[in-house]
Amino acid sequence: MPPIKKFDGVNFSEHKVSELTPDLALLGQGFRCKRPEFQTFWKKGRVLREVNAHTSRCWVVHCEQSLAAYITLLADRLIATEKLLEEENIKYMTFPAIKIGLLAADERASKVGKRMVEWALEYAAFTIAPKIGVRFMTVDAFFDRDNGYDISGFYQKLGFMFVNPEEQLPPVHSYRTMYFDLKPLIDSATI
């Protein structure tokens, strides 16, 4: 009989997302992510330092005493390359946004990354947006041509679009900026 793997049989689609606390910061032993730097950010304390410095907030999904995923959110602005809201008679090119700073999921935790992003979209739309003007969620989707790693397809499946769809590949930076319009979600709360 094959050995049971960590997170086997766990359905993360409705799993509780918890704000990072000092106790939860101790999780992470055995955390395996495709991008090793995201393991290091957690284990070496970068995530907790940023939370303590009030430059981001962090939420986690854990199963028993094992970290399955973490996400950080921070304030941002979306600088559009076109007038995104012209049909609404909004002529701005810069908009308030919430940014996904870091998203890391244990590679053995099926669909937990999707759970984290969907939770973050709902949190921004239903908790943050009613208190302060925010229309978009942004993410700098990591692109590593040396290793053939491009996470943008993951975000596209969740409804994110490229700020600059004509951007030359490989991008100048190691990421491609993407955005998600929160308005349909925000409006769904008032129906």
N, C-alpha and C positions, 0 to 999 in steps of 0.2 A: 504494500500500500504506500503511495507517495506521501511524503511528509506534508503536514498542513502548513501553508504559508501564512505569514502575518496578514491579517485583514481578509482572509478567505471567508467568503459568504457574507461579508458586511455590506449592507446597502447604505451608501452614503447620501442617497438622494434626499433624504429627510433628516439627516444627522444634525444634531445641534451644533451651532457655531457659537463659540464662546470668546468673549474678549480676553485678551492676554492678561493674566495675573501673575504675580511672582511664583505661585505654585505651578502654574501651567508652563512657565518659562523653564522649569526643570525637565520637562519632557524633551524628547528628541533623541534619546539613546536608540540607535539602530535606524534612525530616519534615513531613507535612501531616496534621493531625487536624481533625475537624469542630469541635471546641471549641478555638479559638485559644489560650486560656489554658493548655492542656496543652502546647502547643508552647513557650510562654513559660516554664513551669515547668522544662522541660528545658533550653532554650537559655540562660536566665538563671541556671541553677545551683541552683534551689530543690531539685530532687530530690537532687542530690549533697550539698548542705548538710545536708539531713535525714538522709541516710545517714551522713555524717560526724559528725553530732550524736547518732547512735544512737537517733533517734526513729522510723526506719523502715528497711526493707531494700528494695532494688530489684533487679529482674530484667528482662532485656531479651530480645527476639528481634531478631536482625539478619540481614540477607542481604547478604553481601559487606561493603561498608563503609556500608550504609544501615540506619538504625534503622527497624524495622517496628512495634515496640510496646514499651511498658514498663509495669510494674506495681509498685506499692509495697505492702508488707504491714507491719502493725504490731499491737501488742497492743491489745486492746479488751475490752469486756464487752457482753454482750447483756442489756438490761433488757427483760424480757418484759412484755406487758400481760395475759398469762394464764399459768397454770401449765403450761408446755410439756411438762414431763417427769413429770407427775402419774401417768401410767400406769406409770412406772418407780419410783414411790414417792419421787421427788425433788420436794421442795416449794419449791425455790428459785425466785425470780423474776429473779435475776441470775446470769449464766453467763459463764465465761471464753470468749473468742473471739479469732479472728485477723481483722483488718479489712483489706479492700482499701482502701487509702488513695487511690491514683491508678491509673487504668487508661487508657492512651492508646494508640490504634492508628492507624497511617497509613491514611488512607481508601482508599488504593490496594492495601493488603495484605489481601486477602480472607480472612476467618475468623481472622485473627491475634488479635483480641480474645477470641474464644471459646477459642482455644488457650491464651491467658494465664490465663483464669479456670479452665479445666479443670486446667491445670498447678498453679495455686495451691491448688485444692481437694485435689488429690492430694498436694502438698507438705505441706499442713497435716495431712492425715489420716495420711500414711505416714512423715513425717519429724518433725514437731513433736509430734503427739498421743502417740506412744509415749514421749516424753521429759517431757512436762508436760501436765497436764490441760487439754484444750481440746475443746469439743464443737461449737462453731458457727463459721462464717465470717460476717462481717457486711460490709455495704457501705451507704454513703449514696448511693443512686441519685439522680443529679442530675436536677432538674426545673426547667426554665426556661420558664415559661408565656409570657413575652414573645416567645420565638423558637420556641415549640412543640416544645421538646426535652424528652423524657422517656425516659431510658435504662432505666427499670424493666422494660420489656417484654423487653429483652435478657437481664436477669438472671432474670426469670421463666422464660424458655425453658430456662435452665440449672438450674432447680430452686430458686431463691431464693424466699422468701415474705416478705410484708410483716409487719413487727413489729406494725403497727397497720393492719389491712386496712380499717378504717372511717374512716381519716384523711380529713378533708375536703380536696378539691382546689380550688385550689392549696394545697399544704402551707404551714404557717407558715414553715418554713425553705425553702431552695432545693433540698431533697432529701427523699427518703423512705427511711427505714431498712429494710433487708431483711436476711434471714438465711438460711443454708443449714445444715442439720443434717449434720454430718460423720460421725455414728455409722454409718450404713450403709457408707460408704467404709472407715472404720476397721475395722469388723467384717469386711469383705471381705478384708482383709489377713491375718486369722487363720483363714480357711477353708481 
